Amino acid sequence: MTTPTSTPSDVLPALTEKTAGAALPPPPGLRVLCVDDNVDAADSLGAILEMVGCKALVAHDAASALAQVEQFKPQVCVLDISMPEIDGCELARRLRELPGSEEQLFIALTALGDYSSLERMAEAGFDLHFTKPLPPAELYEVLNRYAEKGRPGM
């Protein structure tokens, strides 16, 4: 068995305590797709984003998200990974195939943090990952950075 030469954070970046501070709310009107099969988690995230002026589309499964995404045109996609039927990685792959996705920020929201899971998320097209629960200040910081500079690596 070979040991990976890169660390999980090399594969898919995450915020650290050093980078996560008391961030200002993201710019109003930012369109964020929130997909999680945990209804409370998805609805809470959508409500938090709408309270600070974002436009949130909440879906509780991948099929619902796919049915609405072309009309909504999200700038940011926050996707749970462990969902039934179509998981977050497959959903990200399908969303990445749509026109305009090269400018979208894809964030994995998951309880998974092992190397192979992070590698799988990176291969699916995610830019960042957060381990649940997601503190709003960390999300705000990322959304502000995206609004200012665009996707990482662009």
N, C-alpha and C positions, 0 to 999 in steps of 0.2 A: 504494500500500500504506500503510495506516495503522499507526502504532505504538501498541500498547496503552498506555493511560494508567496502568494499575495494574501493579505488579510481580508476579512469580510468587508471592511470599509474601503479597500482598494477596488473591490468588485462593484459595490453599490454604496455610495456615500450615505451617511446619516449625520444628523446634527449631533454635536457633542455638547456637553454642559458649557464649554467655552464659547460656543457660537450661539447658544440659545439664551437670550436675555428677555427683557421686557420689551417685546417688539410692538410697534404701532400697528393698528389694524391695517389690512391690505387696502389698496385703492378701491373706491366704490365702483361697482359695475363689473368687477372681474368675474368671469363666468367659470364656475367650478362644478364639475361632475363628481358626485359622491356616490359610490356603489359599495354596499355592504349588506350581506344577508341578515345581519343583526339589525333588526328594524330600529331599535332604540339608538344604536350607535350611528346609523346612517342619518336618521331624523335629527339627532342631536347635533351632528356635525353640520348638516344643512342649516339648521336653525342658528347655530353660532355664526356661520358665515353670512347668513342673511342679516343678522343683527348688526354686523359691521359694514353692511352695504354691498356685499358680494351678491351675485345672482347664483343660486345653487339649484342644481337639478339633482334630486335624490332618487336613486333606484335601489331596490332590494335584491335584484338579481341581474345577471349580465344581459339576459334577453330583453328586459325592460330598458336597460341602458342603451343597448344597440338600437332599439326601436325609436328612441327619442334623440339620440346624440347628433344626428345630422342637422336637425332643425335647431337644436340648442347651441351647437358650435362651441363647446367648452374650450377655454384657454388652459385649464388645469384639470387633470383627471386624478382623483384620489380613490384608489381601488383596494378593497379588501382582497387578500390572496385566497384564503381558504373559503371558497363558496361552492355550493353543490352545483352539479351539472356543468356549468362553464366557470372555471376558476378565474381568479384575477389575472393570472399570467396569460391565459388564452384570450381573455377579454382585451388585455393590453395589446396583444398581437393583432387582434381584429381591428381595434381602434387605430393602431399605427398604420394600417393599410388604407385608411380613409384620407382623402385629400385634406391638406392643411395640418396633418398630425405632426409634421416635422417641427412645427413651432410650439406644439403643446408640451406642457410639463406633465410628466407621469410620475405619480407618487404612490408607492406601495404602502399600504397600511396593514400591518400583520403582527401576529404573535411569533412568527417564524424569524429567526435570526441566525441560523446556522449557515455555514459557508455554501453548501450546495443549494439551499433555498435562495440565498442572495444571488448566487450565480445564475440560477434559473430566472429570477426577476430581472436581472440585467439583460439576459438574452431575450427576454420578452419585450424589452424596450423601456423599462422603468428608468427614470433619472435619479430618483431618491427613494429611500425607504424610511418608514417610521415604525417603531415597535409600539403596539398598543399598550396603554392608552396614549392618545395624542394630546399633549398640552397645547391649547390654542396659541400661546405665544410662539411656540416653535413653528407651527403652521403659518402664522402671520409673517414671521421672519422670512420663511421660504417664499411665500406669495409676494412679499414686498421685493425681494431680490429678483424674482422672476419678472415682476412688472417693470423693474428698473433695467435689468440686463438680458432678459430672455432666458431660454433654456440653458442649463449648464453645457459648456462645450460648443456653443454656437458662436 
